[in-house]
Amino acid sequence: MNVNTTKNLITKTLLTLGTVMALAACAVEPALMVNTESKQAVQNYTTFSWVKDDPMFINGDFQPSPQMSAKVMESIKKELETKGYRFTEERTNADLVVLFSVGANEKTEFEKFPNYFSENARWMSNYQDGDVGEVTKVTVLHAGIAIDVFDREKREAVWYGSAKRKLKEHDEASAILDPEGLSKSVQVLLTEFPKAS
């Protein structure tokens, strides 16, 4: 084997190994589930503020870090200003007031498996239309953020959005609910918020 062939082989091996290691290092995050609902035409408003000095509410047993509220407030403010809304410190002069909640909650779900997919069944031997088969009760953890926007003067909800992830373990909640993770969720969630007129 000549020197160039050996160098090429070593280079290809190192590149392949590097690629595999890089892919293995990338943790696969659970999918972000986003839900939004507009109650009325938000784009007709121009200014916003916070519903109170610290507009964060906590759901479940989750204990946020001290800097979380400020970081999420900064993210929401930035995203709404990008949409053309102007922030005001004087909440009594704001068209809209904003609050948000963060947390992690357990939820019971049911998984259904037809009989013909069970371990003991032969392929298609138990198939019948409408055959539910085995139902398993599973407890899952949902972690995320919800943002509520209100018409300050009318005291009515005008927009709601939530972004959450379905987690497999409680340890994952701390990673999802850290200030950086929530800021990413805010960015994705508020892409659904209408631009100001």
C-alpha positions as CSV (number, residue, x, y, z in Angstrom):
1,M,0.0,0.0,0.0
2,N,1.5,3.4,-0.9
3,V,1.7,6.4,1.4
4,N,-1.1,8.4,-0.4
5,T,-3.5,5.5,-0.1
6,T,-2.7,5.1,3.6
7,K,-3.2,8.8,4.2
8,N,-6.5,8.8,2.3
9,L,-7.7,5.8,4.3
10,I,-6.7,7.4,7.6
11,T,-8.4,10.7,6.6
12,K,-11.7,9.0,5.6
13,T,-11.6,6.9,8.9
14,L,-11.1,10.0,11.0
15,L,-13.8,12.0,9.2
16,T,-16.3,9.1,9.6
17,L,-15.4,8.7,13.2
18,G,-15.8,12.5,13.8
19,T,-19.2,12.5,12.1
20,V,-20.4,9.6,14.2
21,M,-19.2,11.2,17.4
22,A,-20.8,14.5,16.5
23,L,-24.1,12.9,15.8
24,A,-23.9,10.9,19.0
25,A,-23.2,14.1,21.0
26,C,-26.4,15.7,19.6
27,A,-29.1,14.9,22.1
28,V,-32.4,14.4,20.5
29,E,-34.9,16.7,22.2
30,P,-38.5,15.7,22.5
31,A,-40.8,17.3,19.9
32,L,-42.1,20.8,20.8
33,M,-46.0,20.8,20.7
34,V,-47.3,24.3,20.0
35,N,-50.9,25.4,20.5
36,T,-52.2,28.9,19.9
37,E,-55.6,30.6,20.0
38,S,-56.6,34.2,19.1
39,K,-59.7,35.5,20.7
40,Q,-59.7,38.7,18.6
41,A,-57.7,40.8,16.2
42,V,-54.4,41.4,18.2
43,Q,-52.7,43.3,15.4
44,N,-54.8,46.4,16.1
45,Y,-53.0,47.0,19.4
46,T,-49.7,48.8,19.6
47,T,-48.3,48.7,23.1
48,F,-47.8,46.0,25.8
49,S,-46.6,45.7,29.3
50,W,-46.5,43.0,32.1
51,V,-49.7,42.1,34.0
52,K,-47.6,42.7,37.2
53,D,-43.9,43.3,38.1
54,D,-43.1,39.6,38.0
55,P,-45.6,38.1,35.5
56,M,-44.4,34.5,35.9
57,F,-46.8,31.9,37.4
58,I,-45.5,28.4,38.3
59,N,-47.4,25.2,37.6
60,G,-46.8,21.9,39.4
61,D,-43.9,21.2,41.7
62,F,-41.3,22.8,39.4
63,Q,-38.9,25.2,41.2
64,P,-37.5,27.8,38.7
65,S,-34.0,29.3,39.0
66,P,-33.9,32.9,40.3
67,Q,-32.9,34.3,36.9
68,M,-35.6,32.4,34.9
69,S,-38.4,35.1,35.1
70,A,-36.1,37.9,33.9
71,K,-34.7,35.7,31.0
72,V,-38.2,34.7,29.8
73,M,-39.5,38.3,30.1
74,E,-36.6,39.4,28.0
75,S,-37.3,36.8,25.4
76,I,-41.1,37.6,25.2
77,K,-40.3,41.4,25.1
78,K,-37.8,40.9,22.2
79,E,-40.2,38.7,20.2
80,L,-43.1,41.0,20.6
81,E,-41.0,44.1,19.7
82,T,-39.8,42.2,16.6
83,K,-43.5,41.8,15.7
84,G,-43.9,45.7,15.8
85,Y,-45.4,46.1,19.3
86,R,-43.8,48.7,21.6
87,F,-43.1,47.9,25.3
88,T,-44.1,50.4,28.0
89,E,-43.1,50.3,31.7
90,E,-46.4,52.1,32.5
91,R,-48.9,49.2,32.4
92,T,-51.8,51.6,32.9
93,N,-51.0,53.0,29.5
94,A,-50.5,49.7,27.7
95,D,-53.0,48.3,25.2
96,L,-52.0,44.7,26.1
97,V,-50.7,43.1,29.3
98,V,-48.8,39.8,29.2
99,L,-48.3,37.0,31.7
100,F,-46.7,33.6,31.4
101,S,-46.6,30.3,33.3
102,V,-44.0,27.6,33.3
103,G,-44.0,24.2,34.8
104,A,-44.0,20.4,34.6
105,N,-47.1,18.4,35.1
106,E,-47.8,14.6,35.1
107,K,-50.5,13.4,32.9
108,T,-52.1,10.0,32.5
109,E,-52.4,8.7,28.9
110,F,-53.6,5.4,27.5
111,E,-51.8,3.5,24.8
112,K,-53.8,1.0,22.7
113,F,-52.3,-1.9,20.9
114,P,-54.4,-4.2,18.8
115,N,-54.4,-7.9,19.7
116,Y,-52.6,-8.8,16.5
117,F,-49.6,-6.7,17.6
118,S,-49.2,-8.4,21.0
119,E,-46.2,-10.6,21.7
120,N,-48.2,-13.8,21.9
121,A,-50.4,-13.3,18.8
122,R,-49.5,-14.7,15.4
123,W,-49.5,-12.3,12.5
124,M,-53.1,-11.2,11.8
125,S,-54.6,-14.2,13.6
126,N,-56.7,-12.2,16.0
127,Y,-57.6,-9.4,13.6
128,Q,-61.2,-8.1,13.8
129,D,-62.6,-4.8,12.9
130,G,-62.7,-2.5,15.9
131,D,-60.7,-4.9,18.1
132,V,-58.9,-2.7,20.6
133,G,-56.7,-5.3,22.2
134,E,-54.5,-4.3,25.0
135,V,-54.8,-0.9,26.7
136,T,-51.9,0.3,28.9
137,K,-52.1,3.2,31.3
138,V,-49.0,5.4,31.1
139,T,-48.0,8.4,33.2
140,V,-46.0,11.0,31.2
141,L,-44.5,14.3,32.1
142,H,-45.3,17.5,30.1
143,A,-43.0,20.5,30.6
144,G,-43.2,23.9,29.0
145,I,-44.5,27.4,28.9
146,A,-47.8,29.2,28.3
147,I,-48.3,32.8,27.4
148,D,-51.5,34.8,27.9
149,V,-52.1,38.2,26.4
150,F,-55.0,40.4,27.6
151,D,-56.7,43.6,26.6
152,R,-55.7,45.7,29.6
153,E,-58.7,48.1,29.4
154,K,-61.4,45.4,28.8
155,R,-59.7,42.8,30.9
156,E,-60.3,40.2,28.2
157,A,-58.1,37.5,26.9
158,V,-57.0,38.2,23.3
159,W,-54.3,35.5,22.6
160,Y,-53.1,32.3,24.2
161,G,-50.2,30.1,23.3
162,S,-48.5,27.1,24.9
163,A,-45.4,25.2,24.0
164,K,-44.6,22.0,25.8
165,R,-42.6,18.8,25.4
166,K,-43.6,15.3,26.4
167,L,-40.7,13.9,28.5
168,K,-39.7,10.4,29.5
169,E,-38.0,11.2,32.8
170,H,-38.3,13.9,35.4
171,D,-34.6,14.8,34.9
172,E,-35.4,16.0,31.4
173,A,-37.7,18.7,32.8
174,S,-34.8,20.7,34.2
175,A,-33.1,20.8,30.8
176,I,-36.4,21.9,29.1
177,L,-37.3,24.4,31.7
178,D,-33.9,26.1,32.0
179,P,-33.8,29.8,30.9
180,E,-32.2,29.0,27.5
181,G,-34.6,26.1,26.8
182,L,-37.6,28.3,27.6
183,S,-36.2,31.2,25.5
184,K,-36.1,28.9,22.5
185,S,-39.7,27.8,23.2
186,V,-40.8,31.4,23.4
187,Q,-39.2,32.2,20.1
188,V,-41.0,29.3,18.4
189,L,-44.3,30.0,20.1
190,L,-44.4,33.7,19.3
191,T,-43.8,33.1,15.6
192,E,-47.6,32.4,15.7
193,F,-48.3,35.8,17.2
194,P,-49.8,38.3,14.7
195,K,-47.6,41.3,13.6
196,A,-48.8,44.7,14.6
197,S,-50.6,46.8,11.9
